[in-house]
Amino acid sequence: MDWLTRLPWIGPLFTRFFRSRVWRVYRHLDERAWTRLAAAITFTSFVTLFPVLGLAAALGAWLLTDHQLGQIQDWISDQVPGISDQLELHAVFAHSHAIGIVSLILVLPTGASWVDAVRGCLRALWDLPDPEENPLLRRAKDVGVLAGLGALTLLSLTGSAFALSFVRTLAGHGAGSVFIQTAAYLGATAVTYVLLSYVLVWLPGVRPPPRSVAFACLLGAVGFEVLKLLIGGYLTEVATRNLYGAFGVPVALLVWINLMAKLLLFCSAWTATSLSPRQRPRADALDAQEGTAGRPGTEAGGDGGTDTPPGSAPPDPPR
């Protein structure tokens, strides 16, 4: 695309853009076939979604009050703009006792597969291989990671609910509806920020620089809320289009999950490109647990942000 930099008037703008961090992150993603990675995350997420919802509804009916369960249901509905009514989440929560056992049986293999797929895709952006360990132990760890993500989601939602109730109390003393709406968006952004910090660091088992993680999580949280505002109408149109018939809602849901997967990959690539290719193996926490993080060839070096994959090993000398 060098010809764009030679265009009159706008050439310098393209030159500046091609040197920006955003362009380097995009090139990093494109060199690693990020559309395929997003497709893998989309498929496993779609398969895992409804067993996870059924299990969450069953656990919520057992542990939470009806009011708290309603808040969880409203939050889940807000995460799928435009088509939450067509998903009939209220029916899932209303029959939570009947589907709880079935969801528990299904969520163990599907949830572990989702964790494994997302971890592999995120580690691919770091040019890191999957850790070698016992398959059964690995599945057990994946279920634990999924349980940790669910617990973190519940804690984040609880904190957000307390903060929002405090804001509403202040609103009763004269604060306007704009203040409440702003607080609601900030609370939703904070929940997404916390979840992204878990998914970008703990799930793939990497240790990126804290500043890079903070910015990537903020970028993802704000981008998620902006996408919900911008694309809700489009998803509604897709879900109700006669062309798709009964498949309208699944198609719209797949579109939304794919967009979220690409946003997640972009945030992960942002953290990965904060280190050079020679520094990335040093950030592999899973490798460090096996005691091989300091193996030859993984020492830090090069300038941060170089996105070219590590070169292949030199050929054997002639005999």
C-alpha positions as a Markdown table, in Angstrom:
| # | Residue | x | y | z |
|---|---|---|---|---|
| 1 | Met | 0.0 | 0.0 | 0.0 |
| 2 | Asp | 2.9 | 2.3 | -0.5 |
| 3 | Trp | 1.1 | 4.0 | -3.4 |
| 4 | Leu | -1.3 | 5.5 | -0.9 |
| 5 | Thr | 1.5 | 7.4 | 0.8 |
| 6 | Arg | 2.4 | 9.0 | -2.5 |
| 7 | Leu | -1.1 | 10.5 | -3.1 |
| 8 | Pro | -1.3 | 14.3 | -3.1 |
| 9 | Trp | -2.7 | 16.0 | 0.0 |
| 10 | Ile | -3.8 | 12.8 | 1.8 |
| 11 | Gly | -0.5 | 10.8 | 1.4 |
| 12 | Pro | 1.0 | 12.1 | 4.7 |
| 13 | Leu | -2.2 | 11.0 | 6.5 |
| 14 | Phe | -1.8 | 7.5 | 5.2 |
| 15 | Thr | 1.9 | 7.5 | 6.1 |
| 16 | Arg | 1.1 | 8.5 | 9.7 |
| 17 | Phe | -1.6 | 5.8 | 9.8 |
| 18 | Phe | 0.6 | 3.1 | 8.6 |
| 19 | Arg | 3.1 | 3.9 | 11.3 |
| 20 | Ser | 0.4 | 3.9 | 14.0 |
| 21 | Arg | -0.1 | 1.2 | 16.7 |
| 22 | Val | -3.6 | 0.4 | 15.3 |
| 23 | Trp | -2.1 | -0.5 | 11.9 |
| 24 | Arg | 0.6 | -2.6 | 13.5 |
| 25 | Val | -2.0 | -4.5 | 15.5 |
| 26 | Tyr | -4.1 | -5.1 | 12.4 |
| 27 | Arg | -1.1 | -6.4 | 10.5 |
| 28 | His | -0.3 | -8.7 | 13.5 |
| 29 | Leu | -3.8 | -10.1 | 13.3 |
| 30 | Asp | -3.9 | -10.5 | 9.5 |
| 31 | Glu | -0.6 | -12.4 | 9.5 |
| 32 | Arg | -2.1 | -14.9 | 12.0 |
| 33 | Ala | -5.4 | -15.4 | 10.1 |
| 34 | Trp | -7.5 | -13.8 | 12.7 |
| 35 | Thr | -10.8 | -14.4 | 10.8 |
| 36 | Arg | -10.2 | -18.1 | 11.2 |
| 37 | Leu | -9.5 | -17.6 | 14.9 |
| 38 | Ala | -12.7 | -15.6 | 15.3 |
| 39 | Ala | -14.7 | -18.3 | 13.5 |
| 40 | Ala | -13.4 | -20.9 | 15.9 |
| 41 | Ile | -14.3 | -18.8 | 18.9 |
| 42 | Thr | -17.7 | -18.0 | 17.4 |
| 43 | Phe | -18.6 | -21.7 | 16.8 |
| 44 | Thr | -17.6 | -22.9 | 20.3 |
| 45 | Ser | -19.2 | -19.9 | 21.9 |
| 46 | Phe | -22.5 | -20.6 | 20.1 |
| 47 | Val | -22.5 | -24.2 | 21.1 |
| 48 | Thr | -21.6 | -23.4 | 24.8 |
| 49 | Leu | -24.0 | -20.5 | 25.2 |
| 50 | Phe | -27.3 | -22.2 | 26.0 |
| 51 | Pro | -25.9 | -24.9 | 28.4 |
| 52 | Val | -24.1 | -22.1 | 30.3 |
| 53 | Leu | -27.3 | -20.0 | 30.4 |
| 54 | Gly | -29.3 | -23.0 | 31.7 |
| 55 | Leu | -26.7 | -23.8 | 34.4 |
| 56 | Ala | -26.6 | -20.1 | 35.4 |
| 57 | Ala | -30.4 | -20.0 | 35.6 |
| 58 | Ala | -30.4 | -23.1 | 37.8 |
| 59 | Leu | -27.7 | -21.9 | 40.1 |
| 60 | Gly | -29.3 | -18.5 | 40.3 |
| 61 | Ala | -32.7 | -20.0 | 41.2 |
| 62 | Trp | -31.0 | -21.9 | 44.0 |
| 63 | Leu | -28.7 | -19.2 | 45.4 |
| 64 | Leu | -30.3 | -15.8 | 44.6 |
| 65 | Thr | -33.6 | -14.1 | 45.3 |
| 66 | Asp | -36.1 | -13.4 | 42.5 |
| 67 | His | -35.0 | -9.8 | 42.4 |
| 68 | Gln | -31.3 | -10.7 | 42.0 |
| 69 | Leu | -32.2 | -13.3 | 39.4 |
| 70 | Gly | -34.1 | -10.7 | 37.5 |
| 71 | Gln | -31.1 | -8.4 | 37.5 |
| 72 | Ile | -28.9 | -11.2 | 36.1 |
| 73 | Gln | -31.5 | -11.9 | 33.4 |
| 74 | Asp | -31.6 | -8.2 | 32.5 |
| 75 | Trp | -27.8 | -8.1 | 32.3 |
| 76 | Ile | -27.7 | -11.1 | 30.0 |
| 77 | Ser | -30.4 | -9.5 | 27.8 |
| 78 | Asp | -28.4 | -6.3 | 27.6 |
| 79 | Gln | -25.3 | -8.2 | 26.2 |
| 80 | Val | -27.3 | -9.2 | 23.1 |
| 81 | Pro | -28.7 | -6.0 | 21.7 |
| 82 | Gly | -31.7 | -6.1 | 19.5 |
| 83 | Ile | -32.6 | -9.8 | 19.7 |
| 84 | Ser | -32.8 | -10.5 | 23.4 |
| 85 | Asp | -36.6 | -10.7 | 23.2 |
| 86 | Gln | -36.4 | -13.3 | 20.4 |
| 87 | Leu | -34.0 | -15.4 | 22.5 |
| 88 | Glu | -36.8 | -15.9 | 25.1 |
| 89 | Leu | -34.4 | -15.8 | 28.1 |
| 90 | His | -37.4 | -15.5 | 30.5 |
| 91 | Ala | -38.4 | -19.1 | 29.4 |
| 92 | Val | -35.0 | -20.4 | 30.2 |
| 93 | Phe | -35.0 | -18.8 | 33.7 |
| 94 | Ala | -38.6 | -19.9 | 34.3 |
| 95 | His | -37.8 | -23.6 | 33.7 |
| 96 | Ser | -34.4 | -23.5 | 35.3 |
| 97 | His | -35.0 | -26.4 | 37.6 |
| 98 | Ala | -36.0 | -28.7 | 34.8 |
| 99 | Ile | -33.0 | -27.8 | 32.6 |
| 100 | Gly | -30.4 | -27.5 | 35.3 |
| 101 | Ile | -29.2 | -31.1 | 35.3 |
| 102 | Val | -29.1 | -31.3 | 31.5 |
| 103 | Ser | -27.2 | -28.1 | 31.3 |
| 104 | Leu | -24.7 | -29.3 | 33.9 |
| 105 | Ile | -24.1 | -32.4 | 31.9 |
| 106 | Leu | -23.6 | -30.5 | 28.7 |
| 107 | Val | -21.6 | -27.6 | 30.1 |
| 108 | Leu | -18.8 | -29.8 | 31.3 |
| 109 | Pro | -17.6 | -30.9 | 27.8 |
| 110 | Thr | -18.8 | -27.8 | 25.9 |
| 111 | Gly | -17.5 | -25.3 | 28.4 |
| 112 | Ala | -14.1 | -27.0 | 28.6 |
| 113 | Ser | -13.9 | -27.0 | 24.8 |
| 114 | Trp | -14.7 | -23.3 | 24.7 |
| 115 | Val | -12.0 | -22.5 | 27.2 |
| 116 | Asp | -9.5 | -24.6 | 25.2 |
| 117 | Ala | -10.5 | -23.0 | 21.9 |
| 118 | Val | -10.3 | -19.4 | 23.3 |
| 119 | Arg | -7.0 | -20.1 | 25.0 |
| 120 | Gly | -5.5 | -21.6 | 21.8 |
| 121 | Cys | -6.7 | -18.7 | 19.7 |
| 122 | Leu | -5.3 | -16.1 | 22.1 |
| 123 | Arg | -2.0 | -17.9 | 22.5 |
| 124 | Ala | -1.8 | -18.1 | 18.7 |
| 125 | Leu | -1.7 | -14.3 | 18.7 |
| 126 | Trp | 1.3 | -14.5 | 21.1 |
| 127 | Asp | 3.0 | -17.1 | 18.9 |
| 128 | Leu | 2.9 | -19.5 | 21.8 |
| 129 | Pro | 2.2 | -23.2 | 21.5 |
| 130 | Asp | -0.4 | -25.0 | 23.6 |
| 131 | Pro | 1.0 | -26.4 | 26.9 |
| 132 | Glu | 1.7 | -30.1 | 26.9 |
| 133 | Glu | 0.0 | -31.9 | 29.8 |
| 134 | Asn | -2.4 | -34.7 | 30.7 |
| 135 | Pro | -5.6 | -34.3 | 28.7 |
| 136 | Leu | -7.9 | -35.1 | 31.7 |
| 137 | Leu | -6.0 | -32.7 | 33.9 |
| 138 | Arg | -6.2 | -30.1 | 31.2 |
| 139 | Arg | -10.0 | -30.5 | 30.9 |
| 140 | Ala | -10.3 | -30.3 | 34.7 |
| 141 | Lys | -8.4 | -27.0 | 34.7 |
| 142 | Asp | -10.5 | -25.7 | 31.8 |
| 143 | Val | -13.7 | -26.4 | 33.8 |
| 144 | Gly | -12.0 | -24.5 | 36.8 |
| 145 | Val | -11.2 | -21.6 | 34.5 |
| 146 | Leu | -14.8 | -21.5 | 33.3 |
| 147 | Ala | -16.1 | -21.6 | 36.9 |
| 148 | Gly | -13.7 | -18.8 | 37.8 |
| 149 | Leu | -15.0 | -16.7 | 35.0 |
| 150 | Gly | -18.6 | -17.3 | 36.1 |
| 151 | Ala | -17.7 | -16.4 | 39.7 |
| 152 | Leu | -15.9 | -13.2 | 38.6 |
| 153 | Thr | -19.0 | -12.3 | 36.5 |
| 154 | Leu | -21.3 | -12.7 | 39.5 |
| 155 | Leu | -19.0 | -10.7 | 41.7 |
| 156 | Ser | -18.7 | -7.9 | 39.1 |
| 157 | Leu | -22.5 | -7.8 | 38.6 |
| 158 | Thr | -23.0 | -7.6 | 42.4 |
| 159 | Gly | -20.6 | -4.7 | 42.7 |
| 160 | Ser | -22.2 | -3.0 | 39.7 |
| 161 | Ala | -25.7 | -3.5 | 41.2 |
| 162 | Phe | -24.6 | -2.0 | 44.6 |
| 163 | Ala | -23.1 | 1.0 | 42.8 |
| 164 | Leu | -26.2 | 1.5 | 40.7 |
| 165 | Ser | -28.5 | 1.3 | 43.7 |
| 166 | Phe | -26.3 | 3.9 | 45.4 |
| 167 | Val | -26.6 | 6.2 | 42.4 |
| 168 | Arg | -30.4 | 5.8 | 42.4 |
| 169 | Thr | -30.4 | 6.7 | 46.0 |
| 170 | Leu | -28.6 | 9.9 | 45.1 |
| 171 | Ala | -31.0 | 10.5 | 42.3 |
| 172 | Gly | -33.8 | 10.5 | 44.9 |
| 173 | His | -32.2 | 13.6 | 46.3 |
| 174 | Gly | -32.2 | 15.6 | 43.2 |
| 175 | Ala | -30.0 | 13.9 | 40.6 |
| 176 | Gly | -31.4 | 13.6 | 37.1 |
| 177 | Ser | -32.1 | 10.7 | 34.8 |
| 178 | Val | -29.0 | 11.5 | 32.7 |
| 179 | Phe | -26.9 | 10.9 | 35.8 |
| 180 | Ile | -28.5 | 7.5 | 36.3 |
| 181 | Gln | -28.1 | 6.5 | 32.6 |
| 182 | Thr | -24.4 | 7.6 | 32.7 |
| 183 | Ala | -23.8 | 5.6 | 35.8 |
| 184 | Ala | -25.5 | 2.6 | 34.3 |
| 185 | Tyr | -23.1 | 2.7 | 31.3 |
| 186 | Leu | -20.1 | 3.2 | 33.5 |
| 187 | Gly | -21.2 | 0.2 | 35.6 |
| 188 | Ala | -21.6 | -1.9 | 32.5 |
| 189 | Thr | -18.2 | -0.8 | 31.2 |
| 190 | Ala | -16.6 | -1.6 | 34.5 |
| 191 | Val | -18.0 | -5.2 | 34.5 |
| 192 | Thr | -16.7 | -5.7 | 30.9 |
| 193 | Tyr | -13.3 | -4.3 | 31.9 |
| 194 | Val | -13.0 | -6.8 | 34.8 |
| 195 | Leu | -14.1 | -9.7 | 32.6 |
| 196 | Leu | -11.6 | -8.8 | 29.9 |
| 197 | Ser | -8.8 | -8.6 | 32.3 |
| 198 | Tyr | -9.5 | -12.2 | 33.2 |
| 199 | Val | -9.9 | -13.4 | 29.6 |
| 200 | Leu | -6.8 | -11.5 | 28.3 |
| 201 | Val | -4.4 | -12.6 | 31.1 |
| 202 | Trp | -5.5 | -15.6 | 33.1 |
| 203 | Leu | -7.3 | -17.6 | 30.4 |
| 204 | Pro | -4.4 | -17.7 | 27.9 |
| 205 | Gly | -1.8 | -17.8 | 30.7 |
| 206 | Val | 0.3 | -14.8 | 29.6 |
| 207 | Arg | 1.8 | -11.9 | 31.5 |
| 208 | Pro | 1.7 | -8.8 | 29.3 |
| 209 | Pro | 2.8 | -5.3 | 30.7 |
| 210 | Pro | 0.1 | -3.9 | 33.1 |
| 211 | Arg | -0.3 | -0.7 | 31.1 |
| 212 | Ser | -0.9 | -2.6 | 27.9 |
| 213 | Val | -3.5 | -4.8 | 29.7 |
| 214 | Ala | -5.2 | -1.7 | 31.2 |
| 215 | Phe | -5.5 | 0.0 | 27.9 |
| 216 | Ala | -6.7 | -3.1 | 26.0 |
| 217 | Cys | -9.4 | -3.8 | 28.6 |
| 218 | Leu | -10.5 | -0.2 | 28.5 |
| 219 | Leu | -10.6 | -0.3 | 24.7 |
| 220 | Gly | -12.5 | -3.5 | 24.7 |
| 221 | Ala | -15.0 | -2.4 | 27.4 |
| 222 | Val | -15.8 | 0.9 | 25.6 |
| 223 | Gly | -15.9 | -0.8 | 22.2 |
| 224 | Phe | -18.3 | -3.4 | 23.5 |
| 225 | Glu | -20.7 | -0.7 | 24.8 |
| 226 | Val | -20.4 | 1.3 | 21.6 |
| 227 | Leu | -21.1 | -1.8 | 19.4 |
| 228 | Lys | -24.2 | -2.5 | 21.5 |
| 229 | Leu | -25.5 | 1.0 | 20.8 |
| 230 | Leu | -24.7 | 1.0 | 17.1 |
| 231 | Ile | -25.6 | -2.5 | 15.9 |
| 232 | Gly | -28.7 | -3.3 | 17.9 |
| 233 | Gly | -31.0 | -2.2 | 15.1 |
| 234 | Tyr | -29.1 | -4.2 | 12.5 |
| 235 | Leu | -29.3 | -7.4 | 14.5 |
| 236 | Thr | -33.1 | -6.8 | 14.9 |
| 237 | Glu | -33.4 | -6.5 | 11.2 |
| 238 | Val | -31.4 | -9.7 | 10.6 |
| 239 | Ala | -33.4 | -11.7 | 13.2 |
| 240 | Thr | -36.8 | -10.6 | 11.7 |
| 241 | Arg | -35.8 | -10.9 | 8.0 |
| 242 | Asn | -38.1 | -13.3 | 6.1 |
| 243 | Leu | -35.1 | -14.6 | 4.0 |
| 244 | Tyr | -33.7 | -16.4 | 7.0 |
| 245 | Gly | -37.1 | -17.7 | 8.3 |
| 246 | Ala | -36.7 | -19.6 | 11.6 |
| 247 | Phe | -32.9 | -19.3 | 11.4 |
| 248 | Gly | -33.0 | -15.5 | 11.7 |
| 249 | Val | -32.3 | -15.4 | 15.5 |
| 250 | Pro | -29.4 | -17.9 | 15.3 |
| 251 | Val | -27.9 | -16.0 | 12.4 |
| 252 | Ala | -28.1 | -12.7 | 14.2 |
| 253 | Leu | -26.7 | -14.3 | 17.3 |
| 254 | Leu | -23.7 | -15.7 | 15.3 |
| 255 | Val | -23.1 | -12.3 | 13.8 |
| 256 | Trp | -23.0 | -10.7 | 17.2 |
| 257 | Ile | -20.7 | -13.4 | 18.7 |
| 258 | Asn | -18.4 | -13.1 | 15.7 |
| 259 | Leu | -18.1 | -9.3 | 16.3 |
| 260 | Met | -17.3 | -9.9 | 19.9 |
| 261 | Ala | -14.7 | -12.5 | 19.1 |
| 262 | Lys | -13.0 | -10.1 | 16.7 |
| 263 | Leu | -13.0 | -7.4 | 19.3 |
| 264 | Leu | -11.5 | -9.8 | 21.8 |
| 265 | Leu | -8.8 | -10.8 | 19.4 |
| 266 | Phe | -8.0 | -7.2 | 18.7 |
| 267 | Cys | -7.6 | -6.5 | 22.4 |
| 268 | Ser | -5.4 | -9.6 | 22.8 |
| 269 | Ala | -3.2 | -8.5 | 19.8 |
| 270 | Trp | -2.8 | -5.1 | 21.4 |
| 271 | Thr | -1.3 | -6.7 | 24.5 |
| 272 | Ala | 0.8 | -9.1 | 22.4 |
| 273 | Thr | 2.3 | -6.4 | 20.2 |
| 274 | Ser | 3.5 | -4.5 | 23.3 |
| 275 | Leu | 6.3 | -7.0 | 23.4 |
| 276 | Ser | 8.8 | -8.1 | 20.7 |
| 277 | Pro | 8.6 | -11.7 | 19.3 |
| 278 | Arg | 11.7 | -12.6 | 21.4 |
| 279 | Gln | 10.1 | -11.2 | 24.6 |
| 280 | Arg | 6.8 | -13.0 | 24.2 |
| 281 | Pro | 8.0 | -16.5 | 25.3 |
| 282 | Arg | 9.1 | -14.8 | 28.6 |
| 283 | Ala | 5.5 | -13.7 | 29.2 |
| 284 | Asp | 4.2 | -17.3 | 29.0 |
| 285 | Ala | 3.0 | -18.0 | 32.5 |
| 286 | Leu | 2.0 | -21.6 | 31.6 |
| 287 | Asp | 5.5 | -22.3 | 30.3 |
| 288 | Ala | 7.0 | -20.7 | 33.5 |
| 289 | Gln | 4.9 | -23.1 | 35.6 |
| 290 | Glu | 6.7 | -26.0 | 33.9 |
| 291 | Gly | 10.1 | -24.5 | 34.7 |
| 292 | Thr | 11.1 | -23.9 | 31.1 |
| 293 | Ala | 10.5 | -20.2 | 30.8 |
| 294 | Gly | 14.2 | -19.5 | 30.9 |
| 295 | Arg | 15.2 | -22.0 | 28.2 |
| 296 | Pro | 17.7 | -20.8 | 25.6 |
| 297 | Gly | 16.3 | -18.6 | 22.9 |
| 298 | Thr | 13.6 | -17.0 | 25.0 |
| 299 | Glu | 15.6 | -14.2 | 26.5 |
| 300 | Ala | 14.2 | -10.7 | 26.0 |
| 301 | Gly | 15.5 | -8.7 | 23.1 |
| 302 | Gly | 14.6 | -6.6 | 20.2 |
| 303 | Asp | 12.5 | -3.5 | 20.2 |
| 304 | Gly | 9.0 | -3.8 | 21.7 |
| 305 | Gly | 6.2 | -3.8 | 19.1 |
| 306 | Thr | 8.0 | -5.7 | 16.4 |
| 307 | Asp | 5.3 | -7.9 | 15.0 |
| 308 | Thr | 7.2 | -10.2 | 12.6 |
| 309 | Pro | 6.9 | -13.8 | 13.8 |
| 310 | Pro | 10.1 | -15.5 | 15.1 |
| 311 | Gly | 12.2 | -16.9 | 12.3 |
| 312 | Ser | 12.7 | -20.6 | 11.8 |
| 313 | Ala | 15.7 | -22.5 | 13.2 |
| 314 | Pro | 18.9 | -22.4 | 11.0 |
| 315 | Pro | 19.4 | -25.5 | 8.9 |
| 316 | Asp | 21.7 | -28.3 | 10.0 |
| 317 | Pro | 25.3 | -27.9 | 8.8 |
| 318 | Pro | 26.3 | -30.1 | 5.8 |
| 319 | Arg | 28.0 | -33.3 | 6.6 |
